[in-house]
Amino acid sequence: MQVVCPQCLTANRVPEARLDDRPVCGKCKTRLLPAGSIELSDATFHSFVERSELAVVVDFWAPWCGPCRMMAPAYEQAAHELVATAILAKLNTETSPQTAAAFGISGIPTIIAFRRGRELTRQSGAMSASQIVSWVRQNG
């Protein structure tokens, strides 16, 4: 399975059976599947999401958004629980407006599940950690 490094964006081949073994990037030695969410931007979004064979779930959010701030701890908890199942990422719509516009994000928080760069499904509105985990397992 191809997993993209969240630090240097290098694609790494990892046997699916070894995803639970906390693999590291062959180039920069960063953990490929961090225990929390990763930050994406307009500059990194496509390189990361399109080349990853593992499901990537992106939280489109903004710092001024109350529901986004309320959901942030739950999203981090869900990222921890889903380490070898999916990569949870965040994209700040204020600092990365091009990507948000490309996906027609009109309400936040909105989470979108991707596989190999293709949108699978999306959900708008704040959710609890258990709701996020359940949603990812059903849709990722």
C-alpha positions as CSV (number, residue, x, y, z in Angstrom):
1,M,0.0,0.0,0.0
2,Q,1.3,3.5,-0.9
3,V,1.3,5.9,2.1
4,V,2.5,9.5,1.6
5,C,4.7,11.0,4.3
6,P,3.0,14.0,6.0
7,Q,6.3,15.8,6.4
8,C,8.2,15.5,3.1
9,L,5.3,14.2,0.8
10,T,7.4,11.2,-0.3
11,A,5.3,8.1,-1.3
12,N,6.3,5.0,0.7
13,R,5.3,1.4,0.0
14,V,4.1,-0.3,3.2
15,P,2.7,-3.8,3.3
16,E,-0.9,-3.6,4.4
17,A,-0.2,-6.2,7.2
18,R,2.5,-3.8,8.6
19,L,0.4,-0.6,8.9
20,D,0.0,-1.3,12.7
21,D,3.8,-1.4,13.1
22,R,4.1,2.4,13.1
23,P,6.1,2.6,9.8
24,V,8.4,5.6,9.1
25,C,9.3,7.5,5.9
26,G,12.2,6.0,4.1
27,K,13.4,9.5,3.3
28,C,12.9,11.7,6.4
29,K,12.1,9.1,9.1
30,T,8.9,10.8,10.1
31,R,6.1,8.5,11.3
32,L,3.8,7.8,8.3
33,L,0.7,7.3,10.4
34,P,0.8,9.9,13.2
35,A,-1.4,9.4,16.3
36,G,-3.1,12.7,15.5
37,S,-4.4,14.7,12.5
38,I,-2.0,16.3,10.0
39,E,-2.2,19.8,8.5
40,L,-2.8,20.2,4.8
41,S,-2.7,23.4,2.7
42,D,-3.4,24.5,-0.8
43,A,0.2,23.6,-1.6
44,T,0.2,20.1,-0.1
45,F,-3.4,18.9,-0.4
46,H,-3.3,17.3,-3.9
47,S,0.2,15.7,-3.5
48,F,-0.9,14.1,-0.3
49,V,-4.5,13.1,-1.0
50,E,-4.1,11.9,-4.6
51,R,-1.2,9.6,-3.9
52,S,-2.3,8.0,-0.7
53,E,-3.9,4.5,-1.1
54,L,-5.1,4.6,2.5
55,A,-8.3,6.6,3.1
56,V,-7.7,10.3,3.9
57,V,-10.4,12.1,5.8
58,V,-10.1,15.9,5.7
59,D,-11.7,18.3,8.2
60,F,-12.4,21.6,6.4
61,W,-12.4,24.2,9.3
62,A,-11.6,27.8,10.2
63,P,-10.3,29.2,13.5
64,W,-13.3,31.6,13.9
65,C,-15.8,28.7,13.6
66,G,-17.2,27.8,17.1
67,P,-18.5,24.3,16.0
68,C,-15.1,23.7,14.4
69,R,-13.3,24.5,17.7
70,M,-15.8,22.4,19.6
71,M,-15.1,19.4,17.3
72,A,-11.3,19.7,17.3
73,P,-10.6,17.6,20.4
74,A,-13.0,14.9,19.2
75,Y,-11.4,14.9,15.8
76,E,-7.9,14.4,17.4
77,Q,-9.3,11.6,19.5
78,A,-10.8,9.9,16.4
79,A,-7.4,10.3,14.6
80,H,-5.8,8.5,17.5
81,E,-8.3,5.6,17.3
82,L,-8.1,5.3,13.5
83,V,-4.3,5.3,13.1
84,A,-4.0,2.3,10.8
85,T,-7.5,2.7,9.2
86,A,-7.3,6.2,7.8
87,I,-5.3,9.3,7.9
88,L,-7.2,12.3,9.4
89,A,-6.1,15.7,8.2
90,K,-7.3,19.3,8.7
91,L,-7.4,22.1,6.1
92,N,-7.9,25.6,7.3
93,T,-10.3,27.2,4.8
94,E,-9.0,30.7,5.7
95,T,-5.4,30.0,4.8
96,S,-6.2,27.5,2.0
97,P,-9.2,29.0,0.2
98,Q,-8.5,27.5,-3.2
99,T,-8.9,23.9,-2.1
100,A,-12.0,24.7,-0.1
101,A,-13.5,26.4,-3.1
102,A,-12.6,23.5,-5.4
103,F,-14.7,21.2,-3.2
104,G,-17.5,23.7,-2.8
105,I,-17.2,24.0,0.9
106,S,-20.0,26.4,2.0
107,G,-20.5,25.3,5.6
108,I,-17.9,24.2,8.2
109,P,-17.0,22.0,9.7
110,T,-17.3,19.6,6.8
111,I,-15.4,16.4,6.6
112,I,-14.7,14.6,3.4
113,A,-13.4,11.0,3.0
114,F,-11.0,10.5,0.0
115,R,-9.4,7.4,-1.4
116,R,-6.7,7.8,-4.1
117,G,-7.8,11.4,-4.5
118,R,-11.4,10.7,-5.2
119,E,-14.1,12.0,-2.9
120,L,-16.1,9.1,-1.4
121,T,-18.6,11.1,0.8
122,R,-18.9,14.1,3.0
123,Q,-20.6,15.2,6.2
124,S,-21.2,18.7,7.5
125,G,-21.7,19.7,11.1
126,A,-19.8,19.0,14.3
127,M,-19.6,15.4,15.5
128,S,-18.4,13.6,18.6
129,A,-15.3,11.3,18.5
130,S,-17.4,8.2,18.4
131,Q,-19.6,9.6,15.5
132,I,-16.4,10.4,13.5
133,V,-14.9,7.0,14.1
134,S,-18.1,5.3,13.1
135,W,-18.5,7.5,10.0
136,V,-14.9,6.9,8.9
137,R,-15.3,3.1,9.4
138,Q,-18.5,3.1,7.3
139,N,-17.3,5.4,4.6
140,G,-13.5,5.3,4.4
